[in-house]
Amino acid sequence: MKYSPTTSELARLDNMGDEELMQYAVTRIVECEEVWSFGNDDGWLIRDVAEKSVITIWPYLQLAEQLSEQTEYGQSTPISTSLEQFISSVLKQCINTEIIVELCPGAQRVGTFMTAAALLEVLDSLIETGEYFLEG
């Protein structure tokens, strides 16, 4: 764990809308160069949400730990991977298997859902240019 959220960040998260939460999450993931999720010996936890397969990610361990007691995360534990590994391996596998990504859910909020391809595009743009644009 390289970084931690500030107290003011934690206080603001529950009031963020989807776009602001997505912007916060991807910016922090790029800054921290680390992605957190839940997993076990078999790999990353994949949940079913509205008949879609979903992985959940956070930029910080502390944000993942907020949900570690929920039953849907079961016997999983917070795990991290480097941003480079996340982009080159995890996201590409998610694209190939049509797994959706949920960014930064919390105990009092649902996260922002994105396709893995859209997240890859946003991350690549942010890394290359320092900024990104959502279409639509």
C-alpha positions in Angstrom: 0.0 0.0 0.0 1.7 3.2 -1.2 -0.9 5.8 -0.3 -4.0 6.4 1.8 -7.0 8.6 1.3 -7.3 11.8 3.3 -10.1 12.3 5.9 -11.7 14.9 3.7 -11.6 12.5 0.7 -13.4 9.9 2.7 -16.0 12.4 3.8 -16.8 13.5 0.2 -17.0 10.1 -1.4 -20.6 9.3 -0.3 -21.9 12.6 -1.9 -20.2 12.1 -5.3 -22.2 11.4 -8.4 -21.2 8.8 -10.9 -19.1 11.0 -13.1 -17.3 12.6 -10.2 -16.7 9.2 -8.5 -15.3 7.8 -11.8 -13.0 10.8 -12.2 -11.9 10.5 -8.6 -11.2 6.7 -8.8 -9.3 6.7 -12.1 -7.2 9.8 -11.1 -6.3 8.2 -7.8 -5.6 4.8 -9.4 -3.2 6.4 -11.9 -1.5 8.5 -9.1 -1.1 5.5 -6.8 -0.2 3.1 -9.7 -2.1 0.5 -7.8 -5.6 -1.2 -8.0 -7.3 -2.9 -5.1 -10.1 -5.5 -5.3 -11.2 -8.7 -3.6 -9.9 -12.2 -4.3 -8.8 -15.5 -3.1 -6.6 -18.3 -4.2 -8.6 -18.6 -7.4 -8.1 -15.0 -8.4 -10.2 -11.8 -8.4 -13.8 -12.0 -7.1 -16.4 -11.8 -9.8 -19.9 -11.0 -8.6 -23.2 -11.2 -10.4 -25.0 -7.8 -10.6 -28.2 -7.5 -12.7 -27.2 -10.5 -14.7 -23.7 -9.1 -15.5 -20.4 -10.3 -14.2 -18.6 -7.6 -12.3 -15.3 -7.0 -10.6 -15.0 -4.2 -8.1 -12.0 -1.9 -7.8 -10.6 0.8 -5.6 -7.5 3.0 -5.6 -6.9 2.5 -1.8 -7.0 -0.5 0.5 -9.0 1.4 3.1 -11.8 1.9 0.6 -11.9 -1.9 -0.1 -11.8 -2.7 3.6 -15.0 -0.7 4.2 -16.9 -3.5 2.4 -14.8 -6.5 3.6 -17.5 -7.6 6.0 -20.4 -7.8 3.5 -21.5 -11.3 2.7 -21.1 -11.0 -1.1 -17.4 -10.7 -0.6 -17.4 -13.9 1.6 -14.1 -15.4 2.2 -12.3 -13.0 -0.1 -9.6 -10.7 1.0 -8.4 -7.3 -0.3 -5.7 -7.9 -3.0 -3.7 -5.4 -5.0 -2.0 -5.3 -8.3 0.1 -2.7 -10.1 -1.6 -0.4 -12.5 0.6 -1.8 -15.3 -0.6 -5.4 -14.5 -4.2 -4.3 -14.2 -4.1 -2.7 -17.6 -2.1 -5.3 -19.4 -3.8 -8.4 -17.9 -6.9 -7.9 -15.8 -8.7 -5.4 -18.0 -7.9 -7.2 -21.2 -9.3 -10.4 -19.7 -12.4 -8.5 -18.6 -12.8 -7.2 -22.1 -12.5 -10.7 -23.6 -15.0 -12.1 -21.1 -17.4 -9.1 -21.0 -16.9 -8.4 -17.3 -18.0 -5.0 -16.1 -16.0 -2.9 -13.6 -17.5 -1.2 -10.6 -15.4 1.7 -9.3 -15.3 2.7 -5.6 -18.5 1.4 -4.0 -18.8 2.1 -0.4 -20.9 0.9 2.6 -23.4 3.7 1.8 -23.1 4.0 -2.0 -23.1 1.9 -5.2 -20.0 2.4 -7.3 -19.8 3.6 -10.8 -20.2 0.9 -13.5 -18.1 0.9 -16.7 -17.3 -1.6 -19.4 -13.7 -2.7 -19.1 -13.0 -1.3 -22.6 -14.3 2.1 -21.6 -12.2 2.0 -18.4 -9.1 1.0 -20.4 -9.6 3.9 -22.8 -10.0 6.4 -19.9 -6.9 5.1 -18.1 -4.8 5.0 -21.3 -5.9 8.6 -22.1 -5.1 9.8 -18.6 -1.7 8.2 -18.5 -0.8 9.5 -22.0 -2.1 13.0 -21.8 -2.8 13.7 -18.1 -6.5 14.3 -19.0 -9.4 12.4 -20.3 -12.8 12.9 -21.9 -15.9 10.9 -21.7 -17.9 10.6 -24.9 -21.6 11.3 -24.9 
